[in-house]
Amino acid sequence: MLQYGDMPTGAPTLLLIAFSLVLGLYFGFFGLCVALVRRATGSTRLALAAAPFLWVAFELAAARITSVPWDQLGYSQVDNSIVNQLAPWTGVYGISFLLVAGNALVAAGFLLDRCEHRRTWGAAGVVLALLGTAGIFVKPTRPMATATAVLIQPNLDVASDNSWRGPGEWEAHIAEFTRLAAEQCKTYISGIPQTGAPNGEVVCPPYPIHPDLIAWPESPAPFEEDDPRFQQALIGLAREAHAPLVVGNIGTEFSAEDQGWRDYNSALVVAPDGARLGRYDKIHLVPFGEYVPFQRLLSFAHKLTGRVSKFTPGDKREVFRVNGHRYGVFICYEAVFADEVREFAQLGAEVLVNISDDGWYGDTSAPWQHLNMARMRAIENRRWILRDTNNGVTAAIDPYGRVRQSISRHRVDALPAEFGFRDDVTFYTAHGDVFAWLCAVVGFGIVGWSGRSLLRSL
């Protein structure tokens, strides 16, 4: 916030404290509810049994009320091929439930009154933990890749002026765009960057080949849909590469309601012949980053948030048919909303494309957390995800959540990604957060019943 947000001194610290206090309330309420059940019923066993239901209920509340379901407990098992098999059924919430249930069993080994009960429950928790841990060493099958894409990583500095107004700047950047789009035969990392994963290499045949997709990420590039230079550049690139494009840009639309132009954080889809196939406008915007919520009530926030954008949220999720296959595109922060991403697969998307600009995170843990949440979306929907970012982590993720290919962060580069198409529908894709809502009903039902019993006893 201090480095990129142009905020006055002290504002980032105050906002960080306020943000942490609000999100910390979920953990406080979880502990409060477990304690309430224990006090009202006198049953440690019932309180521990309620814990996983309540944990999931509050994770759901964080996703639906404050819209920050960041790095939920279940994401810790994205590399656990046994435990994460729950995700196509329950979403990440089922994994969170299992983890808290296992911890509740171990806690029971310390808290229950009778010795035999402590041994039984504690042993069950240990066995569950051992079985779950074994999934780290079990490798699922490797689905066949049948298509190729070029994912461009422009590595633009989000803190710099990227207007490209100088002599020849636009032409130079477009030439670089075109050069990177042609990099189909090169080395890549066979796994996640900075983990010691080995290198692989795409060796092209001796005859010309054309990728099934070229992607440019969400980035600070001055790409605006109504700019004639931008339109001509996309037409020229699509025709030269004989490939469709997905390009992050600023979409515009005149609003009769507002009597003015609205800006959208968008992904433009272009056919191989240069024709415009459509545009996806980001629906779930980042509060205080891409818009100020409750603008009338929080009118002062513009003075605190510096370079906050004024995007309008999109209102429609759709898939785009390209060369006989259906693509679903979602943008950056939307990757953390499982129930929203699964709608693209529900609408028939055979592969998912996630364009993102993680440059705002710097060298914190956030880009890696963001990657893992996108990986869980692949597992939940059993879809390949092509993740194209401004400065990393750019990767091809298979339907089991494994990063099959990637490139190093903070480099101008392109990833020659291989992927496949799937049209099967998982239970989670079809029904969404049914399990999480069921947990909320059970958990809060127990709390309500306990609270009522406690009031009667007073």
C-alpha positions, 0 to 999 in steps of 0.5 A: 500500500505504501509503495504502490498506493500513493497513500499518505504516511501512516495510512497503510499502517492504520488500514493494515491494523483495521483489516487485520482486526476485521478478519481476525474476528472470524477466528475470535467468533469461532473460539467463542462459539466452541466455548459457548457450546462447551459451557451450555451443554457441559459436553467437551465431546459435543464442542469438539464435534461442532468445531469442524462445522463451525470452522467451515461456516466462518470460512464461508462467512469470510467469502460471502460477507467480507469477500476475503476467502484468502488462503483458507485452511484447506489450501495447505493440502493442495499437494496432498493427492489423497486429501485433495480428492475431496475438492471435486465434491466439497470444494476446498471447504471439505479439506478444511473440515477434515483438517479441523476434525483431525485436530479435534480428535487429537484434542479429544485425546487430551481433554476427555475425562475418561482415559479409554476415551482419550486414547481412542480419540487421540489414536484416531486423530493420529491415524487420520493425520498419518493417512492424510500425510501419505497423500503427499507421496502419492502421485495421480495419473498424468493427463494427456496434453493435446493443445499448446499455448503461449503465455506471455509474461511482460514483467512491466513495473506496476510502479512505473509510468507505462503510458508508452507515449515516448517516440517509438515506445508503443511500436517497440512494446508491440514488437516485443509482444509479437516476438514473445508470442512466437516463442514456442520452442524453448525451455521451461521449468517442469514444476513450480519456480524456485523449488529446484524443479528440473527444466524441460524443453519444447522441441518443435517439428521442422515445419511451421506450427501454430499455437492454439492460444496466445495470452497477454495478462492483466498488466499496467500496459496502456491497452484500451479496447477503443484504441485503433492502434491496439485493435490493429496490433491484435488483428496483425498478431492474430493473423500472423500467428494464425492463433486466437488471443486472450488479452488483458485490457481496459474495456469501455462502454457508454452508459445511458444511465450515467450519461458517461463512459464506464471502464472495465477490467477486461479480457478481450478474445480475438479469433485467428482471423483478427475478428473480435469474439467477445470480452469478459469484464471482471465481476469481482473487483478488488475493494479499495484497489479497483473501486471504493465500496459504499462511495457515498459513505466512504467518500474520504477513502479516495484521499487515503487510497491514492491510485485506486481505480474506478472500474465498473464490475461486469455482470455476465460470465460466459465462455468463448468458443474458439477453434471448436473448443470452449474457453472460460476466462477469469481475472486475478483476484477472482481466482480465490472465489471457488463458487464463481470460477466453477460457473465457467466450467458449469457453462461448458468451458473445457479449459480455464484461462486466468490472467493476473497481475501479481506485481502489487505483491512484490516478493512476499508470500502472496504470489505463491498463495495466489498460485495455490488457490488457482491450483485448487480451482483446477482440482475442484473442476478437473480442468486445465488452467493456463495462468498468465501473469505480468511477472509470475507465477506464469504456469500451466496447471493440470486437472489435478492441481500440479504445475506442469510447466512454468517460467521464472518470475521477474523476467520478460519471457513467454511460456510455451504451455501444453494443455488439454480439454475436458468437458466432464462436470464434477459435483462441485462444478454442478452444485457449488458450496452445498457442503459449506452451507450444510456445515453452516446450518449444522454449526450455527444450529448447534450454537443456537440450541446451546445459546438457548439452553444457556439462557434458560439456565440463567 
